[in-house]
């Protein structure tokens, strides 16, 4: 089984835990962290990703700047740890999109039982397959039907962390109520579009910002408009 590693999360986790410490200690902590994660008996190999520059979502976001609410400083050893993951562990820096997108694309090139995604980012629950939340030491499986509901639920709620508004006043419980018993993508899409008062342009903007790619250069489109 291949471990697909969310390097962005690793850098922030170890980086903030190493504030005020020496470079050597920060590197040592990252080495131990990665080693411990990939030593699971079912893991035969790994691939890690880091977000680079020129995220395509910046151009899509019209209503609010994508991640424009992030003002907190990055960890002291942010660049050092990224460089270490690239040089010592072969992590790939992804340009033009996010590490999440590279993870999704990689997952959809593989059989569903052949990989496990290592992250604590709930957004990645829209990618089918095995997942491992290392904060909770929790392994779980996401099937294709779950991924669609997760995605459309997020289109309703938005994502405060990334400054994606969604619909005002809609939290997870209200979103579940709106989606109701919808199962197919067309049913989910129709329910969400109605909640957006049939404003397909605004809904599409939110959806394209939230969608994690499953193939190269993919841009989400409403099901009725897909080709």
Z-matrix of the N, CA and C atoms (Angstrom, degrees):
N
C 1 1.467
C 2 1.533 1 109.80
N 3 1.332 2 115.49 1 139.03
C 4 1.462 3 121.26 2 179.11
C 5 1.527 4 110.67 3 -92.32
N 6 1.306 5 117.29 4 129.14
C 7 1.459 6 121.73 5 171.80
C 8 1.524 7 108.14 6 -87.24
N 9 1.334 8 116.97 7 121.09
C 10 1.470 9 121.62 8 176.86
C 11 1.527 10 107.11 9 -103.05
N 12 1.322 11 116.30 10 115.84
C 13 1.455 12 122.05 11 -166.21
C 14 1.528 13 112.93 12 -105.69
N 15 1.319 14 115.16 13 130.66
C 16 1.469 15 123.00 14 178.27
C 17 1.534 16 108.42 15 -86.69
N 18 1.333 17 115.77 16 89.54
C 19 1.455 18 120.45 17 -174.55
C 20 1.510 19 114.80 18 -64.13
N 21 1.324 20 117.81 19 -29.05
C 22 1.471 21 120.11 20 179.05
C 23 1.528 22 110.48 21 -58.83
N 24 1.331 23 116.15 22 -44.13
C 25 1.454 24 121.01 23 179.37
C 26 1.525 25 110.21 24 -64.11
N 27 1.337 26 117.07 25 -40.73
C 28 1.463 27 120.90 26 -179.82
C 29 1.526 28 110.92 27 -59.23
N 30 1.332 29 116.05 28 -45.67
C 31 1.472 30 120.69 29 -176.17
C 32 1.521 31 111.11 30 -63.45
N 33 1.318 32 117.11 31 -43.65
C 34 1.463 33 119.20 32 -179.71
C 35 1.532 34 111.04 33 -70.32
N 36 1.301 35 117.19 34 -40.36
C 37 1.464 36 119.99 35 -178.35
C 38 1.529 37 111.14 36 -63.36
N 39 1.330 38 116.04 37 -53.77
C 40 1.463 39 119.95 38 -178.76
C 41 1.523 40 110.66 39 -71.27
N 42 1.337 41 116.50 40 -36.69
C 43 1.464 42 120.01 41 -179.43
C 44 1.512 43 112.74 42 -60.72
N 45 1.313 44 117.16 43 -49.74
C 46 1.470 45 119.95 44 -179.48
C 47 1.529 46 111.50 45 -68.48
N 48 1.324 47 117.19 46 -29.66
C 49 1.463 48 120.19 47 177.04
C 50 1.520 49 111.86 48 -72.88
N 51 1.343 50 116.38 49 -14.20
C 52 1.468 51 120.82 50 -176.20
C 53 1.523 52 113.02 51 -112.46
N 54 1.335 53 117.04 52 15.10
C 55 1.465 54 120.11 53 178.19
C 56 1.530 55 109.72 54 -58.55
N 57 1.324 56 115.77 55 132.10
C 58 1.455 57 121.14 56 178.86
C 59 1.516 58 114.35 57 82.47
N 60 1.325 59 116.52 58 -6.01
C 61 1.459 60 120.43 59 179.25
C 62 1.533 61 110.05 60 -91.92
N 63 1.315 62 116.51 61 168.11
C 64 1.457 63 121.39 62 179.86
C 65 1.520 64 110.96 63 -73.57
N 66 1.325 65 115.43 64 164.65
C 67 1.462 66 120.17 65 176.98
C 68 1.527 67 110.63 66 -59.94
N 69 1.325 68 115.68 67 -40.82
C 70 1.460 69 120.31 68 -178.59
C 71 1.517 70 112.56 69 -61.17
N 72 1.316 71 116.38 70 -41.66
C 73 1.465 72 120.04 71 179.30
C 74 1.520 73 110.52 72 -66.67
N 75 1.330 74 116.59 73 -41.53
C 76 1.468 75 120.18 74 178.85
C 77 1.529 76 110.88 75 -60.67
N 78 1.329 77 117.08 76 -44.75
C 79 1.462 78 121.04 77 179.10
C 80 1.525 79 110.87 78 -64.34
N 81 1.335 80 116.10 79 -43.11
C 82 1.463 81 120.28 80 179.87
C 83 1.526 82 111.13 81 -61.22
N 84 1.305 83 116.77 82 -40.68
C 85 1.467 84 120.54 83 179.14
C 86 1.520 85 111.23 84 -65.69
N 87 1.329 86 116.35 85 -40.91
C 88 1.465 87 118.82 86 178.36
C 89 1.522 88 110.45 87 -65.24
N 90 1.318 89 117.50 88 -42.16
C 91 1.464 90 120.90 89 179.72
C 92 1.524 91 110.72 90 -59.13
N 93 1.316 92 116.71 91 -46.43
C 94 1.463 93 120.82 92 -179.77
C 95 1.521 94 111.24 93 -65.12
N 96 1.339 95 115.54 94 -39.53
C 97 1.463 96 120.73 95 -178.70
C 98 1.521 97 110.87 96 -62.13
N 99 1.330 98 117.22 97 -49.21
C 100 1.466 99 120.92 98 -178.86
C 101 1.524 100 110.54 99 -66.40
N 102 1.322 101 116.70 100 -44.35
C 103 1.465 102 120.70 101 -179.27
C 104 1.530 103 111.22 102 -58.18
N 105 1.315 104 116.13 103 -45.54
C 106 1.462 105 119.71 104 -179.31
C 107 1.525 106 111.67 105 -61.95
N 108 1.333 107 116.72 106 -38.75
C 109 1.459 108 120.33 107 -176.70
C 110 1.521 109 112.85 108 -69.02
N 111 1.325 110 117.24 109 -40.54
C 112 1.464 111 119.34 110 -174.05
C 113 1.529 112 112.57 111 -89.67
N 114 1.329 113 117.60 112 4.47
C 115 1.462 114 120.67 113 179.42
C 116 1.527 115 113.03 114 -87.70
N 117 1.317 116 117.71 115 4.86
C 118 1.461 117 119.55 116 176.35
C 119 1.531 118 109.64 117 -58.72
N 120 1.326 119 117.68 118 139.90
C 121 1.471 120 120.05 119 -174.29
C 122 1.521 121 114.67 120 -60.02
N 123 1.352 122 116.91 121 -29.36
C 124 1.473 123 118.73 122 -177.36
C 125 1.531 124 112.85 123 -81.40
N 126 1.335 125 117.83 124 -9.15
C 127 1.471 126 121.90 125 -176.58
C 128 1.519 127 110.95 126 -89.00
N 129 1.340 128 116.03 127 123.20
C 130 1.453 129 120.71 128 178.83
C 131 1.515 130 113.10 129 -102.81
N 132 1.323 131 117.46 130 -25.42
C 133 1.466 132 121.87 131 -179.19
C 134 1.521 133 108.16 132 -156.51
N 135 1.323 134 116.70 133 174.77
C 136 1.459 135 120.11 134 -179.19
C 137 1.524 136 110.39 135 -147.11
N 138 1.324 137 115.99 136 160.44
C 139 1.459 138 123.80 137 172.29
C 140 1.519 139 107.69 138 -146.70
N 141 1.323 140 116.32 139 127.03
C 142 1.457 141 120.57 140 -179.07
C 143 1.517 142 112.17 141 -116.26
N 144 1.339 143 115.61 142 152.72
C 145 1.462 144 121.50 143 -178.57
C 146 1.526 145 111.00 144 -132.74
N 147 1.331 146 115.29 145 147.51
C 148 1.456 147 123.78 146 175.19
C 149 1.524 148 108.86 147 -130.26
N 150 1.320 149 116.86 148 141.10
C 151 1.461 150 120.98 149 178.10
C 152 1.521 151 110.53 150 -72.77
N 153 1.332 152 115.60 151 133.16
C 154 1.458 153 120.84 152 177.41
C 155 1.514 154 111.46 153 -99.53
N 156 1.322 155 117.47 154 -130.31
C 157 1.459 156 122.06 155 -175.79
C 158 1.522 157 110.96 156 -116.02
N 159 1.339 158 115.40 157 173.28
C 160 1.472 159 123.21 158 173.51
C 161 1.527 160 113.20 159 61.54
N 162 1.314 161 116.40 160 50.55
C 163 1.456 162 121.47 161 178.02
C 164 1.531 163 110.12 162 -64.94
N 165 1.316 164 117.12 163 124.14
C 166 1.470 165 121.40 164 -176.00
C 167 1.523 166 112.79 165 -61.07
N 168 1.323 167 118.31 166 -22.14
C 169 1.466 168 121.44 167 -178.16
C 170 1.533 169 112.46 168 -66.80
N 171 1.309 170 117.36 169 -24.24
C 172 1.464 171 120.34 170 -179.30
C 173 1.522 172 110.93 171 -60.17
N 174 1.323 173 116.66 172 -38.56
C 175 1.462 174 121.00 173 -179.66
C 176 1.525 175 112.04 174 -75.63
N 177 1.305 176 117.41 175 -28.55
C 178 1.466 177 121.11 176 -179.06
C 179 1.522 178 111.39 177 -73.46
N 180 1.329 179 116.21 178 -37.06
C 181 1.470 180 121.48 179 -173.81
C 182 1.528 181 111.00 180 -69.15
N 183 1.327 182 116.51 181 111.28
C 184 1.465 183 122.71 182 178.79
C 185 1.524 184 111.84 183 -108.95
N 186 1.324 185 115.92 184 -37.24
C 187 1.465 186 120.03 185 -175.99
C 188 1.523 187 112.43 186 -72.59
N 189 1.321 188 116.43 187 -37.62
C 190 1.464 189 121.78 188 179.20
C 191 1.520 190 108.02 189 -150.65
N 192 1.331 191 118.42 190 142.11
C 193 1.471 192 120.52 191 -178.45
C 194 1.532 193 110.70 192 -60.42
N 195 1.317 194 115.44 193 130.99
C 196 1.458 195 119.22 194 179.75
C 197 1.529 196 110.11 195 -63.17
N 198 1.320 197 116.56 196 124.53
C 199 1.463 198 124.35 197 -176.73
C 200 1.523 199 112.06 198 57.24
N 201 1.334 200 115.84 199 24.39
C 202 1.457 201 120.12 200 -177.89
C 203 1.509 202 114.44 201 -72.82
N 204 1.324 203 116.64 202 -6.61
C 205 1.465 204 120.48 203 -179.73
C 206 1.519 205 112.48 204 -94.50
N 207 1.306 206 117.95 205 5.00
C 208 1.462 207 120.72 206 -176.82
C 209 1.528 208 110.75 207 -91.16
N 210 1.311 209 115.12 208 107.93
C 211 1.462 210 120.13 209 -178.68
C 212 1.527 211 112.89 210 -118.76
N 213 1.327 212 116.38 211 -9.99
C 214 1.464 213 119.52 212 -178.69
C 215 1.534 214 110.10 213 -69.30
N 216 1.324 215 117.98 214 142.61
C 217 1.469 216 120.58 215 179.40
C 218 1.524 217 111.63 216 -67.28
N 219 1.316 218 115.63 217 152.48
C 220 1.455 219 120.83 218 176.36
C 221 1.536 220 109.37 219 -75.96
N 222 1.315 221 117.45 220 162.61
C 223 1.466 222 119.42 221 179.02
C 224 1.527 223 112.05 222 -57.39
N 225 1.293 224 115.37 223 152.06
C 226 1.466 225 122.36 224 -178.68
C 227 1.529 226 111.84 225 -54.18
N 228 1.319 227 117.21 226 -41.02
C 229 1.470 228 121.66 227 -175.46
C 230 1.526 229 112.18 228 -102.91
N 231 1.305 230 116.94 229 27.23
C 232 1.464 231 122.31 230 -175.96
C 233 1.534 232 112.19 231 -53.60
N 234 1.318 233 117.54 232 -57.41
C 235 1.463 234 121.15 233 -176.89
C 236 1.525 235 111.23 234 -66.83
N 237 1.305 236 117.16 235 -38.87
C 238 1.461 237 121.51 236 179.11
C 239 1.527 238 111.06 237 -59.18
N 240 1.323 239 116.91 238 -46.56
C 241 1.456 240 120.88 239 -177.49
C 242 1.527 241 111.85 240 -69.36
N 243 1.316 242 116.71 241 -37.02
C 244 1.466 243 119.65 242 175.86
C 245 1.536 244 109.99 243 -62.56
N 246 1.311 245 116.67 244 -46.44
C 247 1.465 246 120.86 245 179.64
C 248 1.530 247 110.71 246 -60.85
N 249 1.316 248 115.85 247 -39.65
C 250 1.466 249 120.27 248 179.55
C 251 1.527 250 110.92 249 -63.83
N 252 1.326 251 117.60 250 -44.40
C 253 1.457 252 120.51 251 179.65
C 254 1.532 253 111.59 252 -62.47
N 255 1.321 254 116.50 253 -36.68
C 256 1.465 255 120.60 254 179.79
C 257 1.524 256 110.70 255 -70.75
N 258 1.333 257 116.79 256 -49.91
C 259 1.468 258 120.83 257 -172.97
C 260 1.524 259 113.08 258 -76.96
N 261 1.327 260 116.83 259 -36.75
C 262 1.457 261 119.32 260 -173.48
C 263 1.531 262 113.85 261 -97.82
N 264 1.334 263 116.58 262 -23.91
C 265 1.453 264 119.77 263 -176.17
C 266 1.524 265 113.45 264 -122.16
N 267 1.329 266 117.25 265 -0.36
C 268 1.458 267 120.01 266 175.51
C 269 1.509 268 115.73 267 73.30
N 270 1.339 269 117.55 268 21.74
C 271 1.466 270 119.47 269 177.09
C 272 1.524 271 109.62 270 -63.71
N 273 1.313 272 116.01 271 144.43
C 274 1.464 273 122.16 272 -179.41
C 275 1.524 274 110.78 273 -99.17
N 276 1.334 275 116.56 274 129.23
C 277 1.457 276 121.34 275 175.18
C 278 1.524 277 108.17 276 -86.14
N 279 1.318 278 116.27 277 122.38
C 280 1.461 279 122.79 278 -173.48
C 281 1.524 280 109.09 279 -96.08
N 282 1.318 281 117.90 280 120.80
C 283 1.457 282 122.34 281 179.66
C 284 1.528 283 110.40 282 -100.02
N 285 1.339 284 116.44 283 142.81
C 286 1.451 285 121.65 284 175.16
C 287 1.518 286 114.97 285 85.11
N 288 1.323 287 116.75 286 -10.63
C 289 1.455 288 121.63 287 178.72
C 290 1.532 289 107.53 288 -152.48
N 291 1.321 290 117.74 289 -168.16
C 292 1.454 291 120.38 290 -176.67
C 293 1.525 292 111.63 291 -107.66
N 294 1.319 293 114.84 292 164.44
C 295 1.465 294 119.90 293 174.95
C 296 1.526 295 110.32 294 -56.05
N 297 1.336 296 116.59 295 -38.21
C 298 1.473 297 120.54 296 177.93
C 299 1.525 298 111.57 297 -55.30
N 300 1.326 299 116.30 298 -41.73
C 301 1.463 300 120.29 299 -179.98
C 302 1.523 301 110.82 300 -64.45
N 303 1.330 302 116.28 301 -44.19
C 304 1.465 303 120.32 302 179.07
C 305 1.531 304 110.57 303 -62.45
N 306 1.328 305 116.36 304 -37.26
C 307 1.463 306 120.91 305 177.28
C 308 1.532 307 110.11 306 -63.56
N 309 1.321 308 116.27 307 -46.41
C 310 1.459 309 120.19 308 178.97
C 311 1.516 310 112.45 309 -62.11
N 312 1.314 311 116.51 310 -44.19
C 313 1.466 312 120.95 311 -179.86
C 314 1.525 313 110.56 312 -62.64
N 315 1.325 314 116.15 313 -44.71
C 316 1.469 315 120.14 314 178.73
C 317 1.527 316 111.00 315 -61.55
N 318 1.324 317 116.41 316 -44.89
C 319 1.466 318 120.66 317 -178.80
C 320 1.528 319 111.46 318 -58.75
N 321 1.336 320 116.81 319 -40.32
C 322 1.458 321 119.82 320 -175.61
C 323 1.528 322 113.26 321 -82.38
N 324 1.336 323 117.09 322 2.34
C 325 1.465 324 119.98 323 169.19
C 326 1.525 325 110.89 324 -93.66
N 327 1.337 326 116.71 325 -4.01
C 328 1.461 327 121.45 326 -172.59
C 329 1.526 328 111.78 327 -119.44
N 330 1.322 329 115.99 328 160.29
C 331 1.455 330 120.60 329 171.77
C 332 1.522 331 108.82 330 -66.86
N 333 1.311 332 116.22 331 147.09
C 334 1.460 333 121.83 332 -169.96
C 335 1.534 334 113.42 333 -63.06
N 336 1.311 335 118.42 334 -24.04
C 337 1.462 336 121.45 335 -178.64
C 338 1.522 337 113.15 336 -93.88
N 339 1.333 338 117.63 337 2.44
C 340 1.459 339 120.29 338 -170.24
C 341 1.523 340 114.92 339 -101.71
N 342 1.328 341 118.16 340 6.71
C 343 1.459 342 120.18 341 -179.26
C 344 1.522 343 110.29 342 -149.04
N 345 1.329 344 114.35 343 163.23
C 346 1.461 345 121.31 344 173.87
C 347 1.531 346 107.97 345 -139.87
N 348 1.323 347 116.14 346 128.24
C 349 1.467 348 121.87 347 -178.73
C 350 1.521 349 109.06 348 -88.42
N 351 1.333 350 116.37 349 124.29
C 352 1.458 351 122.56 350 -179.94
C 353 1.523 352 109.44 351 -100.75
N 354 1.313 353 116.68 352 108.27
C 355 1.459 354 120.98 353 179.37
C 356 1.525 355 109.04 354 -167.24
N 357 1.328 356 115.48 355 166.47
C 358 1.466 357 120.44 356 170.60
C 359 1.526 358 109.73 357 -115.39
N 360 1.328 359 116.30 358 8.81
C 361 1.463 360 122.49 359 -177.36
C 362 1.526 361 109.91 360 -83.61
N 363 1.339 362 116.33 361 113.96
C 364 1.468 363 120.67 362 -178.89
C 365 1.523 364 112.07 363 -63.10
N 366 1.332 365 118.66 364 -22.40
C 367 1.465 366 120.81 365 179.00
C 368 1.529 367 111.24 366 -58.31
N 369 1.325 368 116.27 367 -32.90
C 370 1.459 369 119.80 368 -177.41
C 371 1.521 370 113.03 369 -71.87
N 372 1.325 371 117.21 370 -4.96
C 373 1.465 372 119.80 371 174.69
C 374 1.523 373 111.51 372 -69.60
N 375 1.333 374 118.13 373 -5.08
C 376 1.461 375 119.15 374 172.58
C 377 1.535 376 111.40 375 -88.13
N 378 1.335 377 116.46 376 8.38
C 379 1.464 378 121.92 377 173.64
C 380 1.519 379 108.46 378 -110.81
N 381 1.315 380 117.63 379 125.07
C 382 1.461 381 121.62 380 -175.49
C 383 1.525 382 110.58 381 -71.11
N 384 1.334 383 115.57 382 158.54
C 385 1.456 384 120.93 383 177.13
C 386 1.517 385 113.26 384 118.36
N 387 1.328 386 115.41 385 -171.57
C 388 1.460 387 121.27 386 178.04
C 389 1.523 388 110.74 387 -78.33
N 390 1.339 389 115.18 388 140.18
C 391 1.459 390 122.43 389 178.16
C 392 1.520 391 108.97 390 -128.74
N 393 1.339 392 114.67 391 151.48
C 394 1.463 393 119.57 392 175.76
C 395 1.524 394 108.92 393 -133.60
N 396 1.348 395 115.57 394 114.75
C 397 1.461 396 122.03 395 173.81
C 398 1.518 397 106.94 396 -89.99
N 399 1.332 398 116.49 397 103.93
C 400 1.463 399 119.92 398 -174.03
C 401 1.524 400 112.54 399 -74.96
N 402 1.319 401 118.29 400 -18.51
C 403 1.468 402 119.55 401 173.91
C 404 1.522 403 111.18 402 -65.94
N 405 1.334 404 115.39 403 -38.54
C 406 1.463 405 121.38 404 -176.75
C 407 1.523 406 113.11 405 -103.03
N 408 1.339 407 116.29 406 -0.50
C 409 1.464 408 121.31 407 -175.11
C 410 1.529 409 109.62 408 50.81
N 411 1.338 410 114.21 409 50.81
C 412 1.470 411 120.77 410 -173.04
C 413 1.520 412 110.66 411 -124.64
N 414 1.348 413 115.93 412 120.06
C 415 1.454 414 121.82 413 173.79
C 416 1.525 415 108.74 414 -99.98
N 417 1.318 416 116.36 415 138.20
C 418 1.459 417 119.78 416 179.10
C 419 1.519 418 110.19 417 -153.07
N 420 1.315 419 115.00 418 160.65
C 421 1.461 420 120.66 419 -176.30
C 422 1.524 421 110.04 420 -113.81
N 423 1.321 422 116.47 421 136.23
C 424 1.466 423 123.05 422 177.77
C 425 1.522 424 108.17 423 -115.99
N 426 1.333 425 116.75 424 121.06
C 427 1.467 426 118.08 425 177.47
C 428 1.528 427 110.13 426 -93.76
N 429 1.314 428 115.29 427 172.47
C 430 1.471 429 120.28 428 -172.13
C 431 1.519 430 112.19 429 -61.40
N 432 1.318 431 117.53 430 -39.62
C 433 1.466 432 119.93 431 179.10
C 434 1.528 433 111.23 432 -62.01
N 435 1.330 434 116.68 433 -39.71
C 436 1.465 435 120.60 434 178.35
C 437 1.525 436 111.75 435 -62.76
N 438 1.326 437 116.62 436 -36.37
C 439 1.466 438 119.61 437 -177.17
C 440 1.522 439 110.97 438 -63.33
N 441 1.323 440 116.57 439 -41.44
C 442 1.468 441 120.07 440 -178.66
C 443 1.527 442 111.34 441 -65.84
N 444 1.307 443 116.66 442 -43.67
C 445 1.469 444 119.36 443 179.98
C 446 1.530 445 110.03 444 -65.05
N 447 1.329 446 117.28 445 -40.60
C 448 1.466 447 121.04 446 177.51
C 449 1.521 448 110.66 447 -58.87
N 450 1.326 449 116.33 448 -45.19
C 451 1.464 450 120.75 449 -179.14
C 452 1.522 451 111.66 450 -63.15
N 453 1.334 452 117.57 451 -52.12
C 454 1.463 453 120.11 452 -176.72
C 455 1.537 454 111.67 453 -67.09
N 456 1.300 455 116.25 454 -29.93
C 457 1.470 456 119.76 455 174.92
C 458 1.522 457 109.74 456 -64.07
N 459 1.323 458 116.99 457 -40.65
C 460 1.467 459 120.79 458 178.65
C 461 1.519 460 111.96 459 -68.56
N 462 1.330 461 117.01 460 -33.28
C 463 1.467 462 119.04 461 176.84
C 464 1.530 463 109.69 462 -61.37
N 465 1.307 464 116.78 463 -31.86
C 466 1.468 465 120.91 464 176.65
C 467 1.532 466 111.96 465 -75.60
N 468 1.317 467 116.92 466 -46.75
C 469 1.471 468 120.42 467 -173.64
C 470 1.519 469 113.40 468 -83.49
N 471 1.348 470 117.16 469 -23.80
C 472 1.451 471 120.14 470 -172.49
C 473 1.522 472 110.48 471 73.96
N 474 1.316 473 115.04 472 -167.94
C 475 1.468 474 120.58 473 -179.13
C 476 1.527 475 108.01 474 -145.08
N 477 1.318 476 116.50 475 103.27
C 478 1.461 477 120.66 476 -177.44
C 479 1.521 478 112.27 477 -62.28
N 480 1.329 479 116.42 478 -35.51
C 481 1.465 480 120.51 479 -178.15
C 482 1.528 481 110.73 480 -60.00
N 483 1.328 482 116.90 481 -38.88
C 484 1.465 483 121.58 482 -178.33
C 485 1.528 484 112.80 483 -98.85
N 486 1.335 485 117.00 484 6.22
C 487 1.470 486 122.18 485 178.34
C 488 1.535 487 112.11 486 63.82
N 489 1.326 488 115.33 487 40.73
C 490 1.460 489 121.94 488 176.07
C 491 1.527 490 106.90 489 -105.32
N 492 1.343 491 119.04 490 111.81
C 493 1.467 492 121.53 491 -168.23
C 494 1.523 493 115.92 492 -64.98
N 495 1.336 494 117.86 493 -40.40
C 496 1.453 495 118.87 494 -171.82
C 497 1.515 496 109.94 495 62.95
N 498 1.326 497 117.35 496 -147.79
C 499 1.461 498 121.90 497 178.21
C 500 1.528 499 110.20 498 -100.24
N 501 1.307 500 116.31 499 131.43
C 502 1.462 501 121.38 500 -178.03
C 503 1.529 502 110.59 501 -61.13
N 504 1.319 503 114.85 502 133.55
C 505 1.456 504 120.52 503 175.75
C 506 1.512 505 115.51 504 80.30
N 507 1.343 506 117.05 505 5.47
C 508 1.470 507 120.25 506 -179.53
C 509 1.525 508 109.55 507 -102.83
N 510 1.321 509 115.79 508 112.76
C 511 1.452 510 121.92 509 174.12
C 512 1.511 511 109.93 510 -104.53
N 513 1.327 512 117.38 511 -175.37
C 514 1.471 513 120.52 512 -177.16
C 515 1.524 514 114.30 513 -56.39
N 516 1.329 515 118.74 514 -41.43
C 517 1.462 516 120.58 515 -177.78
C 518 1.521 517 111.66 516 -67.34
N 519 1.336 518 116.57 517 -43.92
C 520 1.462 519 119.24 518 177.90
C 521 1.522 520 111.09 519 -65.85
N 522 1.323 521 115.84 520 -36.30
C 523 1.462 522 119.59 521 178.58
C 524 1.521 523 110.70 522 -62.97
N 525 1.333 524 116.89 523 -43.63
C 526 1.466 525 119.89 524 177.85
C 527 1.531 526 111.13 525 -60.87
N 528 1.320 527 115.83 526 -37.90
C 529 1.466 528 119.73 527 179.36
C 530 1.529 529 110.84 528 -65.90
N 531 1.327 530 116.15 529 -41.28
C 532 1.468 531 120.62 530 178.77
C 533 1.529 532 110.64 531 -63.32
N 534 1.323 533 117.04 532 -42.98
C 535 1.463 534 121.00 533 -178.85
C 536 1.521 535 111.55 534 -71.48
N 537 1.319 536 116.34 535 -29.28
C 538 1.464 537 120.55 536 176.08
C 539 1.514 538 113.03 537 53.49
N 540 1.330 539 115.72 538 -129.10
C 541 1.461 540 121.69 539 -178.39
C 542 1.525 541 112.65 540 -96.59
N 543 1.321 542 117.03 541 14.04
C 544 1.464 543 120.50 542 -179.59
C 545 1.527 544 110.15 543 -58.36
N 546 1.321 545 116.30 544 135.54
C 547 1.464 546 120.72 545 -178.15
C 548 1.525 547 112.33 546 -121.25
N 549 1.330 548 117.04 547 -49.20
C 550 1.455 549 120.22 548 -177.21
C 551 1.530 550 110.08 549 -77.45
N 552 1.313 551 115.68 550 163.04
C 553 1.464 552 118.44 551 178.92
C 554 1.524 553 111.08 552 -62.99
N 555 1.314 554 117.34 553 -39.05
C 556 1.457 555 119.22 554 -179.90
C 557 1.522 556 111.02 555 -62.68
N 558 1.331 557 117.25 556 -40.21
C 559 1.466 558 121.12 557 178.27
C 560 1.527 559 110.98 558 -65.84
N 561 1.315 560 116.88 559 -43.11
C 562 1.464 561 121.11 560 179.41
C 563 1.530 562 110.37 561 -64.47
N 564 1.315 563 115.68 562 -45.85
C 565 1.464 564 121.08 563 179.35
C 566 1.529 565 111.31 564 -59.89
N 567 1.320 566 116.75 565 -45.25
C 568 1.468 567 121.04 566 -178.65
C 569 1.530 568 110.99 567 -62.31
N 570 1.326 569 117.00 568 -41.17
C 571 1.463 570 120.93 569 179.64
C 572 1.522 571 111.62 570 -65.23
N 573 1.320 572 116.44 571 -41.49
C 574 1.469 573 119.98 572 -178.99
C 575 1.520 574 110.72 573 -71.61
N 576 1.319 575 117.46 574 -41.67
C 577 1.466 576 120.26 575 178.72
C 578 1.525 577 110.70 576 -60.02
N 579 1.322 578 117.46 577 -40.66
C 580 1.466 579 120.67 578 177.66
C 581 1.531 580 110.70 579 -61.89
N 582 1.330 581 116.52 580 -38.64
C 583 1.468 582 120.11 581 178.49
C 584 1.528 583 111.33 582 -65.40
N 585 1.336 584 115.61 583 -28.66
C 586 1.469 585 121.22 584 176.86
C 587 1.534 586 111.32 585 -86.22
N 588 1.316 587 116.95 586 15.40
C 589 1.473 588 121.91 587 -178.30
C 590 1.521 589 111.74 588 54.04
N 591 1.333 590 114.89 589 37.25
C 592 1.470 591 122.72 590 178.08
C 593 1.523 592 113.59 591 62.36
N 594 1.333 593 117.17 592 21.25
C 595 1.470 594 121.27 593 175.64
C 596 1.527 595 107.94 594 -82.71
N 597 1.336 596 115.84 595 85.35
C 598 1.455 597 121.27 596 -174.49
C 599 1.523 598 111.96 597 -65.58
N 600 1.313 599 118.07 598 -30.31
C 601 1.467 600 120.52 599 -178.14
C 602 1.525 601 111.20 600 -69.58
N 603 1.334 602 115.74 601 -43.89
C 604 1.471 603 118.84 602 179.56
C 605 1.524 604 110.14 603 -69.07
N 606 1.315 605 116.65 604 -42.49
C 607 1.461 606 119.49 605 178.78
C 608 1.528 607 110.73 606 -61.07
N 609 1.308 608 116.94 607 -41.95
C 610 1.464 609 120.81 608 -179.35
C 611 1.520 610 110.96 609 -63.39
N 612 1.332 611 116.87 610 -40.81
C 613 1.467 612 119.20 611 177.59
C 614 1.528 613 110.58 612 -58.81
N 615 1.331 614 116.75 613 -48.93
C 616 1.459 615 120.07 614 -179.54
C 617 1.529 616 110.92 615 -61.61
N 618 1.332 617 116.08 616 -43.31
C 619 1.464 618 120.65 617 -177.31
C 620 1.529 619 111.53 618 -65.53
N 621 1.322 620 116.91 619 -41.14
C 622 1.461 621 119.43 620 -179.65
C 623 1.526 622 111.91 621 -67.93
N 624 1.313 623 116.80 622 -30.90
C 625 1.463 624 119.99 623 176.26
C 626 1.528 625 111.51 624 -70.47
N 627 1.318 626 116.86 625 -34.83
C 628 1.454 627 121.89 626 -174.34
C 629 1.527 628 113.85 627 -88.06
N 630 1.311 629 117.42 628 -27.84
C 631 1.458 630 121.90 629 -174.62
C 632 1.523 631 111.25 630 -62.35
N 633 1.328 632 116.52 631 131.03
C 634 1.457 633 122.40 632 172.57
C 635 1.523 634 107.73 633 -96.47
N 636 1.304 635 115.82 634 126.00
C 637 1.454 636 120.88 635 -173.03
C 638 1.527 637 113.20 636 -62.73
N 639 1.335 638 114.52 637 147.81
C 640 1.455 639 122.13 638 175.74
C 641 1.523 640 111.49 639 -116.98
N 642 1.328 641 116.60 640 -8.55
C 643 1.454 642 121.99 641 173.28
C 644 1.527 643 108.13 642 -150.90
N 645 1.315 644 116.43 643 161.15
C 646 1.460 645 121.82 644 -174.86
C 647 1.536 646 111.63 645 -58.24
N 648 1.334 647 114.74 646 136.37
C 649 1.468 648 123.47 647 175.11
C 650 1.526 649 113.53 648 61.14
N 651 1.314 650 117.41 649 19.69
C 652 1.454 651 121.11 650 -179.54
C 653 1.524 652 111.06 651 -70.16
N 654 1.322 653 116.31 652 137.49
C 655 1.455 654 123.18 653 175.42
C 656 1.530 655 107.39 654 -130.08
N 657 1.329 656 116.22 655 119.36
C 658 1.470 657 119.22 656 -176.02
C 659 1.525 658 111.33 657 -57.48
N 660 1.333 659 114.71 658 138.99
C 661 1.452 660 121.52 659 174.32
C 662 1.527 661 108.65 660 -131.94
N 663 1.344 662 118.38 661 148.29
C 664 1.471 663 120.06 662 176.36
C 665 1.523 664 110.46 663 -54.64
N 666 1.325 665 117.67 664 141.50
C 667 1.483 666 120.34 665 -176.55
C 668 1.516 667 114.00 666 -51.78
N 669 1.341 668 117.68 667 -39.43
C 670 1.463 669 120.23 668 -176.88
C 671 1.516 670 112.52 669 -72.21
N 672 1.357 671 115.64 670 -13.98
C 673 1.457 672 119.90 671 -179.87
C 674 1.511 673 112.87 672 -106.95
N 675 1.353 674 116.37 673 -3.87
C 676 1.458 675 120.13 674 -177.49
C 677 1.521 676 109.71 675 -70.40
N 678 1.310 677 114.34 676 152.90
C 679 1.473 678 119.69 677 178.65
C 680 1.513 679 110.28 678 -115.14
